[in-house]
Amino acid sequence: MHSQIEELYQMVCRRDPYEREFHQAVHTFLLSIDKIIDELPEVTYHKVLERMTEPERVIMFRVPWMDDEGRLQINRGFRVQMSSAIGPYKGGLRLHPSVNLSIMKFLAFEQVFKNSLTGLPMGGGKGGSDFNPKGKSDAEVMRFCQSFMTELFRHIGPDTDVPAGDIGVGAREIGYLFGQYKRLTNSFVGVLTGKGQDFGGSFIRPEATGYGLVYLSQAILADKKMDLEGSTCLVSGSGNVAQYTTEKLISLGAKVVTMSDSSGMIYDESGITSEKLAFVKTLKNVKRGRIKEYADKYGCTYIERVEDTPNPVWDIKADYAFPCATQNEILKADAENLVKNKVKLVGEGANMPCSMEAESILTGNGVLLAPAKAANAGGVAVSGLEMAQNSMRIKWTPEHVDSELKNIMGNIYRNISEAAETYSTKDNFIDGANIAGFLKVSRAMIAQGYV
Ligand code: NDP
């Protein structure tokens, strides 16, 4: 690493010593940028990297809400507005007990470059709370969302910052958040994406991250004369991204044999069919149940998750793997298992699902790695299309949105593979995504002066 980049990284670590996830995201990114920094003296002169690693604004706030027993509960809310260089801040809201400033900053940082790769005019941000929606009633979730928005509304707007969903935030939560924003501002505008179909939501937004992941993976495989049809695939998670990744894989003739949640995984050797997937959707989205109920119903293997042991999802023989749960779900031992089982591609549906060690084991053993910044950009891309439809007060058909999504994912693949070949090594899509995403944001920052 160049000494100036190493020093910058050390400074980022020193300044916020407890932000491990943020350090990891910055480190992977800087390793890629290190390869081109000599050719970009203006980036050094204008301190672009120093500015990119410091959020434009961080908002942290108290979220008081009343539970069903009439007890007052207090959570912490966040919105990290990382970069508005190429458009309004854009990125999801996460509701999960693990949420802290480090996780918010890593997600917001990744979002900047992901949004740049989509080709749409969107800056990067991320937000959420350590509120745990699991086990809460609809009324409790609504009261939490209303309280959260009662502070957040003053910091967002259709031309300022447009949040969406992420872990723990689906159609129900977006509906409650939107309702409260509308009530507080007396305006019906496209301030959130992932809205319900009846009030400004785009067709294909729920499907977009999973479908986009499969479209991009398909493009990579096609270049290698490989195919999803007839293949065996591993999927982790059973939420939004996992469900629609599985749906698209099934429709393309692949056999998906696993899904999981934080309690355990199912291994269905005969393959998850469309009918079984419909059961998972109702189980997770409506009944808010556990994936174990799939094994109980269909009589397949269920393996309970044991903390600090390798994740059993990644120890099953398959052709391709799609981590769709959360960050750092593939660690060193998991990567070794994937290599041992001759998995040929890992498509990252989740954000930063591989540790840096896992990444280098995978790529060092010739596994094709489609990094999250590119691979899961389909969700935010269709969010961008939802913003466009809201501004124009029109609604495109599902077919139109799906074909736009396919085009965007195809363009992302071309951009990251060209950047990999030009600036790094062929098929190093991590470098390709970091560099292609970075160049555009960097040019915009320099053009706009010191802001
Ligand atoms: P959901 O809340 O719909 O589903 C998350 C799934 O992951 C659940 O099955 C959940 O299990 C599991 N999970 C969450 N945290 C953990 C954990 N710490 N350990 C094990 N399993 C866990 O979220 P999404 O599907 O929307 O998001 C999944 C990933 O995709 C995240 O990394 C997110 O940032 C990323 N992503 C999402 C986009 C979107 O459009 N929704 C866009 C781009 C990226 P359980 O129910 O037990 O908690």
Residues whose N, C-alpha, C, O or C-beta is under 5 A from the ligand:
A	BS01	NDP	G165 D166 I167 G168 T209 G237 S238 G239 N240 V241 A242 S260 D261 S262 S263 C324 A325 T326 Q327 G349 A350 N351 N376 G379
